[in-house]
Amino acid sequence: MNRIYLLSLVLIISACAEKTKKEPIAVNYPTTKKVDTVDTYFGTDVKDPYRWLEDDRSTETEAWVKSQNEVTFGYLEQIPFREALKNRLEKLWNYEKLGSPFKEGEYTYYYKNDGLQDQYVVYRQKEGEEAEVFLDPNTFSEDGTTSLMGLSFTKDGTKAAYLISEGGSDWRKGIVIDTKTMEVVEDTLVDIKFSGISWKGNDGFYYSSYDKPDGSELSAKTDQHKLYYHKLGTSQSEDEVIFGATDAEKHRYVGGYTSEDEQYLYITASVSTSGNKLFIKDLSKADNPLLTILDDTESDTYVIDNVGSRQFLVTDREAPNKKIVSVDASDPKPENWADVIPETEHVLTSGTGGGYIFAEYMVDAISQVKQYDYDGRLIRDVELPGVGSASGFGGKNDEKEFYFYFTNYNTPGSSYKFNVETGKYKQYWAPEIDFNPEDYVSNQVFYTSKDGTKVPMIITHKKGVELNGKNPTILYGYGGFNISLTPSFSISNAVWMEQGGIYAVPNLRGGGEYGKKWHVAGTKQQKQNVFDDFIAAAEYLVENNYTSKEYLAIRGGSNGGLLVGATMTQRPDLMQVALPAVGVLDTLRYHTFTAGAGWAYDYGTAEETEEMFQYLKGYSPVHNVEAGVSYPATLVTTGDHDDRVVPAHSFKFAAELQEKQTGTNPTLIRIETNAGHGAGTPVSKTIEQYADIFGFTLFNMGYEELPNKAVLKTFKD
């Protein structure tokens, strides 16, 4: 009798538990048609049933995007705390943000955002006078999607040229103005891409671009970059090609910039995102020849300054962690280089200003700054405001004061006014934000990857967080292209941590944190090292009770989107949520779109060898989604105007997941319209996106309400 009673009690409790368990939101995915498309690589057939989604100009693709967004936003609207997250993000985001000032001609200029403006406004001010608006990108378009993506002044500050991006595209338009009258003085230049603007006196400027491709300007291949000179008062059609027009000069990326004294033109030419040729021309005479500094792409080398004919270069040639050398412009080949600041065990980046060289070193992804003279003598170690990331050490040679910026994961960025002669600085500006850094802590740990390599990771969270394995955690990574992830404050991450979330960032191989060797260790047929490092980071967080599988999300964008896609297909058991953003998800075809072939240094291509093809196919996210596997709840994010990593990557990956997913975890794609790879995205769109990402993440970790509802009271303010 007792046994029957106990069994009945168990059944009642189980029934109650089932009733109270959060029901998943039902998702009815749109039907994605399949086409019989097959590519053959080295005798191996590879099906590509969603190839048709690569056509960004077709009405079919447009209809698919619309139907996917209807399903995705229909799901997101049902998350009970989505609006609360958006409100909190808006409130925390709503503080004045100020960029470091810079002097041009008679004015001091600075970027400023009052709080929730979609784009930063450029202000200027004469000493003793009121500040005035110089450029307001918020007026460039009604929806805030046209952004300012470059601003360059003549040496005397009387003219300026600025670049704009429409809808997040990498294609730019160039506009030239008289800074005194604010009148446009030239017809708008078009079709500028992957370029800055470098003035030569007041006569004209250098810029780079490709010929417009056949087919879609957002996805068609571009591979011959050219450096142009635009002379003011002439039509763009008359612009002179300085470099890149011939077969011998054909490179995927070409850039040109002048020395501060405008005596020299420097030209860089690259076939990929790593390694460049380097050329120099003395502009004092029109018929001076273009001289070669480097005629191979085995190093990353560029000129940072000159003193007369003496040129100062930063290079990783025979110095994986970089060094600074000098050479005379008359004979600038490497055999004539002399060390100014030798290579050290730490990775170097450099700037110049006030007649000095500032060497910034990364020590386990944390900044150290040293000041040298041009003979390589150490002037001082610059004592930074704290442990974190410093930037902006540099300015014009005749200025004895400039501004640098300092931040870390739990400290909002502040600017400091630095005197080059004394080494003293004082805080120029600090944000007034509804966030107390003292409530949070960042710790750096070192964990062991699969092959025994030690990898650093910075873990940030509220003080007093209990390590019970139940903390919602975002593991964010990149791991490629020599890019370093250094500590920096993010409003969105502050909102995440405010909810009791943990934010963890490992410095994976493929990045630049430990120099060229660290980068190369995550490229081509060593790319799996990056995924192994990321997987080991997740395992570390679980093993040390920061979180558990049920409360872990992985996130990354672009190359980091590939990282997330590869990790979730290799180890779907490891995380609850996956958030691949603007990702390189089809590694067999990435090089066929826009300038994607330039990424081959990191990835290799499917055509180069059978071994490379098999390796790429082995981790390509689109090609490794398997039927019958329960994948984590996935929110793929991309922009329909992304012409760097075309959205077809994300489209095809989402279609594969939706077809093959087993279980109830949603696999959704959120496609931002009139948006690109990320730069210049309006603040309003950014806030909405983070509300959706965090809402999706917490909801799929089992939360029916926000963990920290205490902040909700501020919504009524």
TIZA-226955 format. One record per residue (C-alpha): residue in three letters; z, y, x. Coordinates in steps of 0.05 Angstrom, whole numbers, plus 5000, padded with zeros to 4 digits. Example, Ala and Ser with C-alpha at 12.3 -4.5 7.8 and 13.67 -1.06 7.14 Angstrom:
BEGIN
Ala515649105246Ser514349795273
This chain:
BEGIN
Met500050005000Asn501850485056Arg495350325092Ile491450485029Tyr495251145022Leu493851325095Leu486551155088Ser485951575025Leu489452155061Val484552105119Leu478652105072Ile481352725036Ile482453085102Ser475452895125Ala472453135060Cys476053805067Ala473753865139Glu466553745117Lys467154275064Thr469754805112Lys464754645167Lys459755205177Glu453155015148Pro447055175191Ile442055665164Ala436055285139Val429555465175Asn422555325150Tyr418055445209Pro410955685198Thr405555165210Thr402355265278Lys395554955281Lys393454525340Val386754525374Asp383553995417Thr383754365484Val384253965548Asp384254185620Thr383153705677Tyr386853805743Phe385253315800Gly383352775750Thr389352885704Asp388153125633Val393053645606Lys392953805532Asp393754525511Pro393954505435Tyr396355215426Arg391055545472Trp388655955413Leu395156365415Glu392756655481Asp387757095443Asp391957715430Arg386158055393Ser385057515340Thr387257595268Glu389856885270Thr394657055327Glu396757695290Ala398157285227Trp402256775267Val406457335298Lys407757625230Ser409856955200Gln414356785258Asn417857455254Glu418957365179Val422456705192Thr426456975252Phe428857615219Gly430257225155Tyr434956795196Leu438157375234Glu439457765170Gln443957195147Ile448657245207Pro454857565176Phe456858005235Arg449958225258Glu450758925229Ala457758985258Leu455058835327Lys449559345318Asn454659875297Arg459059725356Leu453259755404Glu451060425375Lys458160705381Leu459060475453Trp452060685472Asn453061385444Tyr455461755506Glu451962265550Lys448161955609Leu446062375668Gly441462205725Ser442562465796Pro439663165805Phe433763305852Lys430863955876Glu423464145869Gly421264845886Glu425865365853Tyr428964865804Thr433964305804Tyr431663745757Tyr435463185724Tyr434562645671Lys439362655612Asn440462265548Asp445262545496Gly447261855474Leu442461505426Gln435961865444Asp430361345450Gln428061645517Tyr431362055572Val429662805572Val427963165637Tyr431763825645Arg431264365698Gln435564935720Lys435265525767Glu441665705803Gly445966145758Glu441566045697Glu441865595635Ala438664915637Glu432264825598Val428164235574Phe422364085621Leu419563445589Asp421963095526Pro418762405520Asn421962335451Thr416462805427Phe410862385456Ser410561925396Glu413861885327Asp416961205339Gly419461335410Thr415060785440Thr411261255487Ser415361325550Leu415461735615Met414161255672Gly413261705732Leu413962435753Ser411562735818Phe411663465843Thr407663835894Lys411664025956Asp412564745931Gly414364505861Thr408964915826Lys405164325797Ala407263645771Ala403763015748Tyr407062515703Leu405261825677Ile406361565607Ser406260865578Glu404360735506Gly407560145471Gly410659875535Ser403959735569Asp403259735645Trp396960165635Arg398660895644Lys395761575629Gly396662155677Ile397862875657Val397963475704Ile401764115688Asp403364795717Thr410964785723Lys411665535712Thr407565585648Met408264855626Glu400864865610Val396664245620Val391664415675Glu387363785676Asp384163295628Thr388562695619Leu387262145670Val386861435641Asp387160715662Ile392260795717Lys396260165732Phe401559945782Ser401660625813Gly405661225832Ile402861925845Ser402862225915Trp400662935924Lys396463215982Gly398363955982Asn396564295916Asp389464045918Gly390163355888Phe393662685891Tyr392961945905Tyr393661405851Ser391860675842Ser388360275787Tyr383759705768Asp377159735732Lys378459595659Pro377458845650Asp372558495605Gly376158255542Ser383258445525Glu386258995567Leu393058675554Ser391557975580Ala384857945617Lys385157825692Thr385558415740Asp385058275814Gln381658855851His386359445858Lys383560105885Leu386660725914Tyr383561365887Tyr384062105905His383762595847Lys381863295865Leu384463815816Gly378964155777Thr374363555777Ser373062995728Gln376462325738Ser369562005740Glu368562375806Asp374962115838Glu373861845908Val375661125923Ile379761145987Phe380960405994Gly379459765956Ala372159835934Thr369059335982Asp369658585986Ala373158666054Glu378259136023Lys379258715960His386758625945Arg390758505882Tyr395559075897Val393759715934Gly398360315941Gly397960985978Tyr403161515993Thr403662126039Ser408962306089Glu413862856070Asp410263346116Glu403663106083Gln400462996151Tyr399662246141Leu397061776088Tyr399861066086Ile396260506050Thr399159836032Ala394759246011Ser397358585984Val394657955952Ser401357755923Thr408158045909Ser410557865979Gly407258096044Asn402758686057Lys397658986104Leu399059696127Phe394460266146Ile395460986168Lys390961596168Asp392262276200Leu390262776146Ser390063376192Lys382563256202Ala377962986148Asp374162536196Asn380262206227Pro379561446222Leu383960976181Leu388160606233Thr390959906223Ile398459806233Leu398459096206Asp392258686188Asp395958086158Thr400457966098Glu405757566135Ser411158106128Asp413658636081Thr412959286120Tyr412760016100Val413760706130Ile420061086110Asp419161736149Asn415962076208Val418162586260Gly411562876284Ser407262296305Arg413161826311Gln413161346251Phe419360976226Leu418160306191Val422459806154Thr419959096167Asp421758366161Arg416558176213Glu420457716261Ala426657976226Pro427957606159Asn433758076141Lys429558686160Lys430159196215Ile427759916228Val422660046283Ser418860646308Val411760726335Asp406961286352Ala401461406301Ser396061406355Asp396960656369Pro401460366315Lys400359616325Pro406459156326Glu406359046401Asn408159786408Trp414059766360Ala420959946387Asp427359746351Val431360326323Ile436259936280Pro435959196298Glu436558626248Thr443558406229Glu446257806191His445958216126Val439858446087Leu437659166098Thr434859686052Ser433860396077Gly432961116058Thr432561776096Gly435262466081Gly437863086116Gly435262846183Tyr438762176181Ile437361446165Phe441861096115Ala442160346122Glu444759976061Tyr446759266073Met448058716022Val454258316040Asp454557745989Ala450658195940Ile455658775950Ser453559445982Gln455559706050Val452460356076Lys451760606148Gln449061276171Tyr444761316235Asp440861856271Tyr433461756287Asp435061456355Gly439060906322Arg445961176339Leu451261006288Ile454161656258Arg458961336209Asp460560786160Val460261086091Glu466560896052Leu464160755981Pro468260895918Gly469560155908Val466559445911Gly459759445877Ser452759725883Ala450760385914Ser443860695909Gly440361355921Phe442361475993Gly436661926013Gly433262586000Lys428763106032Asn429463226107Asp431463956099Glu436963826049Lys443963706075Glu446663466009Phe444162945961Tyr446862505905Phe448261765905Tyr449961295849Phe455460765846Thr456960215795Asn459459505785Tyr459959015728Asn466059335696Thr465160065719Pro460160525686Gly455560845737Ser457661525766Ser454062005813Tyr456962305876Lys454862915917Phe454462725990Asn454463176052Val450362876108Glu453963256164Thr461063116144Gly460162446108Lys464662716053Tyr462962655980Lys465862835912Gln464462575844Tyr459062985810Trp458862645743Ala462362075707Pro460861825637Glu465761905580Ile465261235547Asp469460845497Phe470860305548Asn476660225595Pro474659885661Glu481959745676Asp481959225620Tyr476758795656Val476258425721Ser470458175765Asn471457605813Gln466457315863Val466656565872Phe462456095914Tyr460255435885Thr456254845913Ser449154705890Lys445954015886Asp443853995959Gly450354265986Thr448255005990Lys453755505977Val451756015923Pro455656645904Met457056825831Ile460657425802Ile464557275738Thr466857865695His471357855634Lys477458155601Lys483958105639Gly488357555613Val482757115587Glu485556405579Leu481455895616Asn481455385560Gly474155205558Lys472955585493Asn470656265517Pro463656485495Thr459856555561Ile453156825581Leu450456565646Tyr445057045670Gly440156905726Tyr433557085758Gly432256735824Gly425456975848Phe420857485881Asn425957705932Ile429758075876Ser437158165886Leu442158175828Thr447558655849Pro453558885808Ser451759405755Phe454859635690Ser451459485624Ile453459755556Ser450959135522Asn454958685568Ala461059115555Val460358955480Trp459758215497Met466058225541Glu469758635489Gln468858045442Gly472357595493Gly465857395525Ile465057195597Tyr459057455636Ala457057065698Val451557225747Pro449856755804Asn445556985864Leu440556415862Arg435756215917Gly428956555907Gly432557225906Gly433457705964Glu440957705971Tyr440757346038Gly433957556064Lys427257226070Lys429856526083Trp433856546018His427656785981Val422956256011Ala428055705995Gly426555835921Thr418955865923Lys413155385912Gln415354665923Gln422454895934Lys422755225865Gln427154665838Asn432654935883Val433055545837Phe434055115775Asp439054665811Asp443055285832Phe443155525760Ile445154845733Ala450754805785Ala453155495763Ala453655245692Glu457354625714Tyr462155045755Leu463955465694Val465054845652Glu469054465706Asn473555065717Asn474855155642Tyr471655835636Thr467555535580Ser464554885554Lys457754645531Glu459354885460Tyr460655595483Leu455555685538Ala449056085533Ile443956175588Arg439656795592Gly434257095637Gly427957505632Ser420957465664Asn421856985723Gly428856905694Gly425556695628Leu422256135668Leu429055965696Val432055895626Gly426055505600Ala426155015658Thr433754925656Met434054805580Thr428454285584Gln431453935644Arg438653955620Pro438754075544Asp445753765543Leu448754315585Met448654925539Gln449255105466Val444555705467Ala438355875508Leu435556585511Pro428956615550Ala426157325550Val418957525567Gly418556885607Val413356565652Leu413355925612Asp406455625625Thr406255535700Leu399455205699Arg395955825671Tyr400256425690His395256635744Thr389456705694Phe392557305659Thr392758035682Ala395358075753Gly399057415748Ala395357105807Gly399557575851Trp405557135837Ala402656545874Tyr406956685935Asp412956475893Tyr409755945849Gly403455675880Thr397755515831Ala395454895795Glu388654915828Glu390654955901Thr392654225913Glu394153615872Glu401253615899Met402354335877Phe399354185808Gln404053595798Tyr409953995821Leu408454575773Lys407154095716Gly413753765730Tyr417854385712Ser413154815669Pro417254945606Val411254915558His409354225586Asn416253925587Val418553995515Glu419353275490Ala419553005419Gly426152705397Val430453145442Ser435953595414Tyr434854265449Pro439954825447Ala439455375395Thr433855795424Leu431856515413Val425456675451Thr424257425458Thr417857785478Gly413658395463Asp406658395434His404358915485Asp407158555546Asp401358575595Arg405458345655Val407857675628Val403357605568Pro406757385504Ala402456765499His407456435546Ser412956535495Phe408456375435Lys406455695463Phe413555515483Ala416355695415Ala410855285381Glu412454675424Leu419854735409Gln418854815335Glu414454195333Lys418853745374Gln426053975364Thr430853435338Gly437153635300Thr439154285266Asn439254775324Pro434255335308Thr428455485355Leu426156185338Ile421856715370Arg423157465362Ile416857865377Glu418058615386Thr411958995362Asn409059575401Ala413359375461Gly411859105530His415558765587Gly421759195577Ala421259845615Gly421160455571Thr423460085509Pro426660585460Val434260565457Ser433960415382Lys429759785393Thr434159575452Ile440459625409Glu437359215353Gln435058685402Tyr442058605433Ala445258575365Asp440558005348Ile441557645414Phe449157685412Gly449357535338Phe444956925346Thr449056685406Leu455856745374Phe453556465307Asn450755845341Met457155765379Gly460455665312Tyr463256365298Glu463156595226Glu466357255244Leu467057665308Pro472457405356Asn475158105366Lys475258445298Ala479958985324Val474059415345Leu471459405274Lys476259965255Thr472360445297Phe466160335255Lys469060785202Asp470061375250
